Amino acid sequence: KTFFELGGFQVQFNIISSEILKEAQKIPNKYPNIIVKVAGYSALFSTLDKRLQDQIIERTEHLL
């Protein structure tokens, strides 16, 4: 509620560690079924462009 009261528009939760996502970038065949939220839709992490994968990892590591 506070997030939206402060002007937030949407929240996208990915419940997976950045370490696993980084490993999935390096060895996609080991993690073919990781699904992540991307700007309002879900996608298989391994099918995303590396730049978008990097953004998702960065979001996962973001701390306030």
PyMOL Python script that loads the backbone (N, CA, C, O; Angstrom):
from pymol import cmd

cmd.read_pdbstr("""\
ATOM      1  N   LYS A   1       0.835  -1.185   0.000  1.00  0.00           N
ATOM      2  CA  LYS A   1       0.000   0.000   0.000  1.00  0.00           C
ATOM      3  C   LYS A   1       0.884   1.255   0.000  1.00  0.00           C
ATOM      4  O   LYS A   1       0.634   2.207  -0.739  1.00  0.00           O
ATOM      5  N   THR A   2       1.904   1.234   0.830  1.00  0.00           N
ATOM      6  CA  THR A   2       2.804   2.388   0.920  1.00  0.00           C
ATOM      7  C   THR A   2       3.502   2.648  -0.414  1.00  0.00           C
ATOM      8  O   THR A   2       3.658   3.797  -0.825  1.00  0.00           O
ATOM      9  N   PHE A   3       3.916   1.580  -1.081  1.00  0.00           N
ATOM     10  CA  PHE A   3       4.574   1.711  -2.377  1.00  0.00           C
ATOM     11  C   PHE A   3       3.712   2.511  -3.353  1.00  0.00           C
ATOM     12  O   PHE A   3       4.201   3.421  -4.022  1.00  0.00           O
ATOM     13  N   PHE A   4       2.443   2.170  -3.427  1.00  0.00           N
ATOM     14  CA  PHE A   4       1.548   2.860  -4.345  1.00  0.00           C
ATOM     15  C   PHE A   4       1.230   4.280  -3.875  1.00  0.00           C
ATOM     16  O   PHE A   4       1.083   5.188  -4.692  1.00  0.00           O
ATOM     17  N   GLU A   5       1.127   4.468  -2.572  1.00  0.00           N
ATOM     18  CA  GLU A   5       0.897   5.813  -2.047  1.00  0.00           C
ATOM     19  C   GLU A   5       2.080   6.739  -2.342  1.00  0.00           C
ATOM     20  O   GLU A   5       1.913   7.954  -2.445  1.00  0.00           O
ATOM     21  N   LEU A   6       3.273   6.156  -2.475  1.00  0.00           N
ATOM     22  CA  LEU A   6       4.465   6.944  -2.786  1.00  0.00           C
ATOM     23  C   LEU A   6       4.690   7.093  -4.286  1.00  0.00           C
ATOM     24  O   LEU A   6       5.730   7.594  -4.712  1.00  0.00           O
ATOM     25  N   GLY A   7       3.716   6.660  -5.090  1.00  0.00           N
ATOM     26  CA  GLY A   7       3.801   6.870  -6.525  1.00  0.00           C
ATOM     27  C   GLY A   7       4.198   5.663  -7.352  1.00  0.00           C
ATOM     28  O   GLY A   7       4.361   5.780  -8.566  1.00  0.00           O
ATOM     29  N   GLY A   8       4.358   4.501  -6.723  1.00  0.00           N
ATOM     30  CA  GLY A   8       4.699   3.294  -7.473  1.00  0.00           C
ATOM     31  C   GLY A   8       3.560   2.881  -8.392  1.00  0.00           C
ATOM     32  O   GLY A   8       2.390   3.131  -8.101  1.00  0.00           O
ATOM     33  N   PHE A   9       3.919   2.242  -9.513  1.00  0.00           N
ATOM     34  CA  PHE A   9       2.909   1.852 -10.489  1.00  0.00           C
ATOM     35  C   PHE A   9       2.634   0.352 -10.486  1.00  0.00           C
ATOM     36  O   PHE A   9       1.481  -0.069 -10.585  1.00  0.00           O
ATOM     37  N   GLN A  10       3.676  -0.447 -10.374  1.00  0.00           N
ATOM     38  CA  GLN A  10       3.487  -1.889 -10.390  1.00  0.00           C
ATOM     39  C   GLN A  10       4.610  -2.559  -9.606  1.00  0.00           C
ATOM     40  O   GLN A  10       5.690  -1.994  -9.435  1.00  0.00           O
ATOM     41  N   VAL A  11       4.338  -3.759  -9.138  1.00  0.00           N
ATOM     42  CA  VAL A  11       5.325  -4.541  -8.413  1.00  0.00           C
ATOM     43  C   VAL A  11       5.445  -5.880  -9.126  1.00  0.00           C
ATOM     44  O   VAL A  11       4.440  -6.517  -9.442  1.00  0.00           O
ATOM     45  N   GLN A  12       6.675  -6.301  -9.377  1.00  0.00           N
ATOM     46  CA  GLN A  12       6.916  -7.581 -10.032  1.00  0.00           C
ATOM     47  C   GLN A  12       7.841  -8.394  -9.141  1.00  0.00           C
ATOM     48  O   GLN A  12       9.016  -8.062  -8.989  1.00  0.00           O
ATOM     49  N   PHE A  13       7.317  -9.441  -8.561  1.00  0.00           N
ATOM     50  CA  PHE A  13       8.105 -10.273  -7.668  1.00  0.00           C
ATOM     51  C   PHE A  13       8.695 -11.445  -8.424  1.00  0.00           C
ATOM     52  O   PHE A  13       7.975 -12.167  -9.114  1.00  0.00           O
ATOM     53  N   ASN A  14       9.983 -11.639  -8.303  1.00  0.00           N
ATOM     54  CA  ASN A  14      10.667 -12.830  -8.776  1.00  0.00           C
ATOM     55  C   ASN A  14      11.266 -13.472  -7.531  1.00  0.00           C
ATOM     56  O   ASN A  14      12.158 -12.904  -6.901  1.00  0.00           O
ATOM     57  N   ILE A  15      10.781 -14.639  -7.183  1.00  0.00           N
ATOM     58  CA  ILE A  15      11.221 -15.286  -5.956  1.00  0.00           C
ATOM     59  C   ILE A  15      12.289 -16.324  -6.306  1.00  0.00           C
ATOM     60  O   ILE A  15      12.042 -17.530  -6.334  1.00  0.00           O
ATOM     61  N   ILE A  16      13.471 -15.805  -6.567  1.00  0.00           N
ATOM     62  CA  ILE A  16      14.617 -16.649  -6.914  1.00  0.00           C
ATOM     63  C   ILE A  16      15.874 -15.812  -6.646  1.00  0.00           C
ATOM     64  O   ILE A  16      15.851 -14.589  -6.785  1.00  0.00           O
ATOM     65  N   SER A  17      16.930 -16.455  -6.274  1.00  0.00           N
ATOM     66  CA  SER A  17      18.137 -15.691  -5.936  1.00  0.00           C
ATOM     67  C   SER A  17      18.870 -15.224  -7.181  1.00  0.00           C
ATOM     68  O   SER A  17      18.783 -15.841  -8.243  1.00  0.00           O
ATOM     69  N   SER A  18      19.584 -14.137  -7.033  1.00  0.00           N
ATOM     70  CA  SER A  18      20.378 -13.639  -8.155  1.00  0.00           C
ATOM     71  C   SER A  18      21.492 -14.620  -8.501  1.00  0.00           C
ATOM     72  O   SER A  18      21.914 -14.693  -9.656  1.00  0.00           O
ATOM     73  N   GLU A  19      21.969 -15.367  -7.527  1.00  0.00           N
ATOM     74  CA  GLU A  19      23.016 -16.358  -7.794  1.00  0.00           C
ATOM     75  C   GLU A  19      22.516 -17.422  -8.761  1.00  0.00           C
ATOM     76  O   GLU A  19      23.237 -17.815  -9.679  1.00  0.00           O
ATOM     77  N   ILE A  20      21.292 -17.888  -8.563  1.00  0.00           N
ATOM     78  CA  ILE A  20      20.730 -18.892  -9.472  1.00  0.00           C
ATOM     79  C   ILE A  20      20.504 -18.289 -10.854  1.00  0.00           C
ATOM     80  O   ILE A  20      20.758 -18.945 -11.864  1.00  0.00           O
ATOM     81  N   LEU A  21      20.029 -17.050 -10.909  1.00  0.00           N
ATOM     82  CA  LEU A  21      19.823 -16.414 -12.203  1.00  0.00           C
ATOM     83  C   LEU A  21      21.146 -16.248 -12.944  1.00  0.00           C
ATOM     84  O   LEU A  21      21.200 -16.449 -14.157  1.00  0.00           O
ATOM     85  N   LYS A  22      22.209 -15.886 -12.236  1.00  0.00           N
ATOM     86  CA  LYS A  22      23.518 -15.742 -12.871  1.00  0.00           C
ATOM     87  C   LYS A  22      24.021 -17.086 -13.399  1.00  0.00           C
ATOM     88  O   LYS A  22      24.604 -17.160 -14.480  1.00  0.00           O
ATOM     89  N   GLU A  23      23.789 -18.135 -12.628  1.00  0.00           N
ATOM     90  CA  GLU A  23      24.183 -19.470 -13.083  1.00  0.00           C
ATOM     91  C   GLU A  23      23.343 -19.883 -14.288  1.00  0.00           C
ATOM     92  O   GLU A  23      23.851 -20.516 -15.214  1.00  0.00           O
ATOM     93  N   ALA A  24      22.060 -19.527 -14.278  1.00  0.00           N
ATOM     94  CA  ALA A  24      21.182 -19.846 -15.405  1.00  0.00           C
ATOM     95  C   ALA A  24      21.615 -19.116 -16.673  1.00  0.00           C
ATOM     96  O   ALA A  24      21.401 -19.620 -17.775  1.00  0.00           O
ATOM     97  N   GLN A  25      22.217 -17.939 -16.534  1.00  0.00           N
ATOM     98  CA  GLN A  25      22.775 -17.239 -17.696  1.00  0.00           C
ATOM     99  C   GLN A  25      23.943 -18.026 -18.276  1.00  0.00           C
ATOM    100  O   GLN A  25      24.083 -18.143 -19.493  1.00  0.00           O
ATOM    101  N   LYS A  26      24.772 -18.558 -17.399  1.00  0.00           N
ATOM    102  CA  LYS A  26      25.969 -19.268 -17.845  1.00  0.00           C
ATOM    103  C   LYS A  26      25.652 -20.674 -18.356  1.00  0.00           C
ATOM    104  O   LYS A  26      26.265 -21.146 -19.314  1.00  0.00           O
ATOM    105  N   ILE A  27      24.687 -21.340 -17.709  1.00  0.00           N
ATOM    106  CA  ILE A  27      24.353 -22.723 -18.050  1.00  0.00           C
ATOM    107  C   ILE A  27      22.829 -22.839 -18.238  1.00  0.00           C
ATOM    108  O   ILE A  27      22.151 -23.448 -17.410  1.00  0.00           O
ATOM    109  N   PRO A  28      22.293 -22.263 -19.314  1.00  0.00           N
ATOM    110  CA  PRO A  28      20.839 -22.235 -19.485  1.00  0.00           C
ATOM    111  C   PRO A  28      20.188 -23.622 -19.542  1.00  0.00           C
ATOM    112  O   PRO A  28      19.034 -23.779 -19.144  1.00  0.00           O
ATOM    113  N   ASN A  29      20.913 -24.615 -20.027  1.00  0.00           N
ATOM    114  CA  ASN A  29      20.338 -25.962 -20.102  1.00  0.00           C
ATOM    115  C   ASN A  29      20.085 -26.579 -18.732  1.00  0.00           C
ATOM    116  O   ASN A  29      19.260 -27.482 -18.594  1.00  0.00           O
ATOM    117  N   LYS A  30      20.791 -26.093 -17.730  1.00  0.00           N
ATOM    118  CA  LYS A  30      20.612 -26.595 -16.367  1.00  0.00           C
ATOM    119  C   LYS A  30      19.329 -26.035 -15.736  1.00  0.00           C
ATOM    120  O   LYS A  30      18.765 -26.645 -14.827  1.00  0.00           O
ATOM    121  N   TYR A  31      18.875 -24.888 -16.216  1.00  0.00           N
ATOM    122  CA  TYR A  31      17.696 -24.213 -15.660  1.00  0.00           C
ATOM    123  C   TYR A  31      16.716 -23.812 -16.771  1.00  0.00           C
ATOM    124  O   TYR A  31      16.454 -22.622 -16.948  1.00  0.00           O
ATOM    125  N   PRO A  32      16.173 -24.767 -17.515  1.00  0.00           N
ATOM    126  CA  PRO A  32      15.321 -24.415 -18.650  1.00  0.00           C
ATOM    127  C   PRO A  32      13.927 -23.906 -18.272  1.00  0.00           C
ATOM    128  O   PRO A  32      13.234 -23.323 -19.106  1.00  0.00           O
ATOM    129  N   ASN A  33      13.516 -24.122 -17.024  1.00  0.00           N
ATOM    130  CA  ASN A  33      12.138 -23.813 -16.639  1.00  0.00           C
ATOM    131  C   ASN A  33      11.971 -22.629 -15.693  1.00  0.00           C
ATOM    132  O   ASN A  33      10.912 -22.472 -15.087  1.00  0.00           O
ATOM    133  N   ILE A  34      12.997 -21.798 -15.558  1.00  0.00           N
ATOM    134  CA  ILE A  34      12.857 -20.623 -14.698  1.00  0.00           C
ATOM    135  C   ILE A  34      11.977 -19.596 -15.413  1.00  0.00           C
ATOM    136  O   ILE A  34      12.287 -19.152 -16.518  1.00  0.00           O
ATOM    137  N   ILE A  35      10.896 -19.237 -14.770  1.00  0.00           N
ATOM    138  CA  ILE A  35       9.979 -18.240 -15.321  1.00  0.00           C
ATOM    139  C   ILE A  35      10.091 -16.980 -14.477  1.00  0.00           C
ATOM    140  O   ILE A  35      10.032 -17.033 -13.248  1.00  0.00           O
ATOM    141  N   VAL A  36      10.253 -15.847 -15.150  1.00  0.00           N
ATOM    142  CA  VAL A  36      10.371 -14.561 -14.461  1.00  0.00           C
ATOM    143  C   VAL A  36       9.313 -13.602 -14.980  1.00  0.00           C
ATOM    144  O   VAL A  36       8.789 -13.764 -16.083  1.00  0.00           O
ATOM    145  N   LYS A  37       9.013 -12.613 -14.173  1.00  0.00           N
ATOM    146  CA  LYS A  37       8.054 -11.564 -14.532  1.00  0.00           C
ATOM    147  C   LYS A  37       8.804 -10.454 -15.247  1.00  0.00           C
ATOM    148  O   LYS A  37       9.815  -9.957 -14.752  1.00  0.00           O
ATOM    149  N   VAL A  38       8.303 -10.067 -16.417  1.00  0.00           N
ATOM    150  CA  VAL A  38       8.953  -9.029 -17.220  1.00  0.00           C
ATOM    151  C   VAL A  38       7.887  -8.015 -17.632  1.00  0.00           C
ATOM    152  O   VAL A  38       7.055  -8.310 -18.490  1.00  0.00           O
ATOM    153  N   ALA A  39       7.904  -6.843 -17.039  1.00  0.00           N
ATOM    154  CA  ALA A  39       7.025  -5.748 -17.446  1.00  0.00           C
ATOM    155  C   ALA A  39       5.593  -6.181 -17.747  1.00  0.00           C
ATOM    156  O   ALA A  39       5.043  -5.826 -18.790  1.00  0.00           O
ATOM    157  N   GLY A  40       4.998  -6.930 -16.856  1.00  0.00           N
ATOM    158  CA  GLY A  40       3.594  -7.295 -17.016  1.00  0.00           C
ATOM    159  C   GLY A  40       3.343  -8.640 -17.671  1.00  0.00           C
ATOM    160  O   GLY A  40       2.186  -9.043 -17.796  1.00  0.00           O
ATOM    161  N   TYR A  41       4.369  -9.341 -18.090  1.00  0.00           N
ATOM    162  CA  TYR A  41       4.183 -10.688 -18.642  1.00  0.00           C
ATOM    163  C   TYR A  41       5.238 -11.613 -18.057  1.00  0.00           C
ATOM    164  O   TYR A  41       6.241 -11.161 -17.505  1.00  0.00           O
ATOM    165  N   SER A  42       5.004 -12.900 -18.183  1.00  0.00           N
ATOM    166  CA  SER A  42       5.961 -13.892 -17.706  1.00  0.00           C
ATOM    167  C   SER A  42       6.699 -14.496 -18.894  1.00  0.00           C
ATOM    168  O   SER A  42       6.135 -14.648 -19.978  1.00  0.00           O
ATOM    169  N   ALA A  43       7.963 -14.837 -18.680  1.00  0.00           N
ATOM    170  CA  ALA A  43       8.768 -15.415 -19.754  1.00  0.00           C
ATOM    171  C   ALA A  43       9.787 -16.386 -19.170  1.00  0.00           C
ATOM    172  O   ALA A  43      10.177 -16.283 -18.007  1.00  0.00           O
ATOM    173  N   LEU A  44      10.202 -17.320 -19.998  1.00  0.00           N
ATOM    174  CA  LEU A  44      11.290 -18.199 -19.601  1.00  0.00           C
ATOM    175  C   LEU A  44      12.584 -17.384 -19.595  1.00  0.00           C
ATOM    176  O   LEU A  44      12.933 -16.748 -20.590  1.00  0.00           O
ATOM    177  N   PHE A  45      13.275 -17.411 -18.483  1.00  0.00           N
ATOM    178  CA  PHE A  45      14.496 -16.621 -18.335  1.00  0.00           C
ATOM    179  C   PHE A  45      15.498 -16.932 -19.440  1.00  0.00           C
ATOM    180  O   PHE A  45      16.125 -16.021 -19.981  1.00  0.00           O
ATOM    181  N   SER A  46      15.652 -18.206 -19.779  1.00  0.00           N
ATOM    182  CA  SER A  46      16.659 -18.614 -20.762  1.00  0.00           C
ATOM    183  C   SER A  46      16.378 -18.081 -22.165  1.00  0.00           C
ATOM    184  O   SER A  46      17.285 -18.047 -22.997  1.00  0.00           O
ATOM    185  N   THR A  47      15.149 -17.668 -22.444  1.00  0.00           N
ATOM    186  CA  THR A  47      14.805 -17.180 -23.781  1.00  0.00           C
ATOM    187  C   THR A  47      15.001 -15.670 -23.924  1.00  0.00           C
ATOM    188  O   THR A  47      14.900 -15.134 -25.027  1.00  0.00           O
ATOM    189  N   LEU A  48      15.278 -14.990 -22.826  1.00  0.00           N
ATOM    190  CA  LEU A  48      15.405 -13.536 -22.853  1.00  0.00           C
ATOM    191  C   LEU A  48      16.791 -13.103 -23.317  1.00  0.00           C
ATOM    192  O   LEU A  48      17.778 -13.812 -23.121  1.00  0.00           O
ATOM    193  N   ASP A  49      16.844 -11.941 -23.928  1.00  0.00           N
ATOM    194  CA  ASP A  49      18.096 -11.316 -24.323  1.00  0.00           C
ATOM    195  C   ASP A  49      18.962 -11.082 -23.084  1.00  0.00           C
ATOM    196  O   ASP A  49      18.434 -10.790 -22.011  1.00  0.00           O
ATOM    197  N   LYS A  50      20.274 -11.208 -23.220  1.00  0.00           N
ATOM    198  CA  LYS A  50      21.173 -11.055 -22.069  1.00  0.00           C
ATOM    199  C   LYS A  50      21.000  -9.716 -21.369  1.00  0.00           C
ATOM    200  O   LYS A  50      21.083  -9.648 -20.143  1.00  0.00           O
ATOM    201  N   ARG A  51      20.763  -8.653 -22.126  1.00  0.00           N
ATOM    202  CA  ARG A  51      20.574  -7.339 -21.490  1.00  0.00           C
ATOM    203  C   ARG A  51      19.344  -7.348 -20.581  1.00  0.00           C
ATOM    204  O   ARG A  51      19.374  -6.773 -19.493  1.00  0.00           O
ATOM    205  N   LEU A  52      18.276  -7.990 -21.016  1.00  0.00           N
ATOM    206  CA  LEU A  52      17.077  -8.075 -20.189  1.00  0.00           C
ATOM    207  C   LEU A  52      17.320  -9.002 -19.001  1.00  0.00           C
ATOM    208  O   LEU A  52      16.854  -8.723 -17.896  1.00  0.00           O
ATOM    209  N   GLN A  53      18.028 -10.078 -19.209  1.00  0.00           N
ATOM    210  CA  GLN A  53      18.396 -10.956 -18.089  1.00  0.00           C
ATOM    211  C   GLN A  53      19.184 -10.166 -17.047  1.00  0.00           C
ATOM    212  O   GLN A  53      18.934 -10.292 -15.849  1.00  0.00           O
ATOM    213  N   ASP A  54      20.133  -9.355 -17.504  1.00  0.00           N
ATOM    214  CA  ASP A  54      20.940  -8.545 -16.586  1.00  0.00           C
ATOM    215  C   ASP A  54      20.065  -7.575 -15.793  1.00  0.00           C
ATOM    216  O   ASP A  54      20.296  -7.363 -14.603  1.00  0.00           O
ATOM    217  N   GLN A  55      19.063  -6.985 -16.448  1.00  0.00           N
ATOM    218  CA  GLN A  55      18.150  -6.076 -15.742  1.00  0.00           C
ATOM    219  C   GLN A  55      17.356  -6.815 -14.673  1.00  0.00           C
ATOM    220  O   GLN A  55      17.142  -6.288 -13.582  1.00  0.00           O
ATOM    221  N   ILE A  56      16.923  -8.020 -14.978  1.00  0.00           N
ATOM    222  CA  ILE A  56      16.165  -8.804 -14.001  1.00  0.00           C
ATOM    223  C   ILE A  56      17.052  -9.166 -12.824  1.00  0.00           C
ATOM    224  O   ILE A  56      16.615  -9.110 -11.675  1.00  0.00           O
ATOM    225  N   ILE A  57      18.286  -9.535 -13.098  1.00  0.00           N
ATOM    226  CA  ILE A  57      19.228  -9.851 -12.017  1.00  0.00           C
ATOM    227  C   ILE A  57      19.466  -8.606 -11.166  1.00  0.00           C
ATOM    228  O   ILE A  57      19.483  -8.682  -9.937  1.00  0.00           O
ATOM    229  N   GLU A  58      19.648  -7.475 -11.815  1.00  0.00           N
ATOM    230  CA  GLU A  58      19.851  -6.216 -11.078  1.00  0.00           C
ATOM    231  C   GLU A  58      18.664  -5.903 -10.185  1.00  0.00           C
ATOM    232  O   GLU A  58      18.844  -5.493  -9.038  1.00  0.00           O
ATOM    233  N   ARG A  59      17.455  -6.090 -10.696  1.00  0.00           N
ATOM    234  CA  ARG A  59      16.244  -5.873  -9.875  1.00  0.00           C
ATOM    235  C   ARG A  59      16.230  -6.798  -8.664  1.00  0.00           C
ATOM    236  O   ARG A  59      15.843  -6.406  -7.564  1.00  0.00           O
ATOM    237  N   THR A  60      16.663  -8.034  -8.894  1.00  0.00           N
ATOM    238  CA  THR A  60      16.680  -9.031  -7.815  1.00  0.00           C
ATOM    239  C   THR A  60      17.647  -8.624  -6.715  1.00  0.00           C
ATOM    240  O   THR A  60      17.404  -8.887  -5.537  1.00  0.00           O
ATOM    241  N   GLU A  61      18.746  -7.981  -7.102  1.00  0.00           N
ATOM    242  CA  GLU A  61      19.769  -7.593  -6.130  1.00  0.00           C
ATOM    243  C   GLU A  61      19.529  -6.218  -5.512  1.00  0.00           C
ATOM    244  O   GLU A  61      20.250  -5.826  -4.595  1.00  0.00           O
ATOM    245  N   HIS A  62      18.553  -5.497  -5.985  1.00  0.00           N
ATOM    246  CA  HIS A  62      18.289  -4.137  -5.494  1.00  0.00           C
ATOM    247  C   HIS A  62      17.888  -4.154  -4.025  1.00  0.00           C
ATOM    248  O   HIS A  62      16.974  -4.872  -3.620  1.00  0.00           O
ATOM    249  N   LEU A  63      18.577  -3.367  -3.257  1.00  0.00           N
ATOM    250  CA  LEU A  63      18.268  -3.220  -1.831  1.00  0.00           C
ATOM    251  C   LEU A  63      17.999  -1.759  -1.541  1.00  0.00           C
ATOM    252  O   LEU A  63      18.620  -0.878  -2.136  1.00  0.00           O
ATOM    253  N   LEU A  64      17.086  -1.500  -0.639  1.00  0.00           N
ATOM    254  CA  LEU A  64      16.792  -0.122  -0.254  1.00  0.00           C
ATOM    255  C   LEU A  64      17.778   0.349   0.783  1.00  0.00           C
ATOM    256  O   LEU A  64      17.697   1.491   1.237  1.00  0.00           O
TER     257      LEU A  64
END
""", "prot")
cmd.dss("prot")
cmd.show_as("cartoon", "prot")
cmd.util.cbc("prot")
cmd.orient("prot")
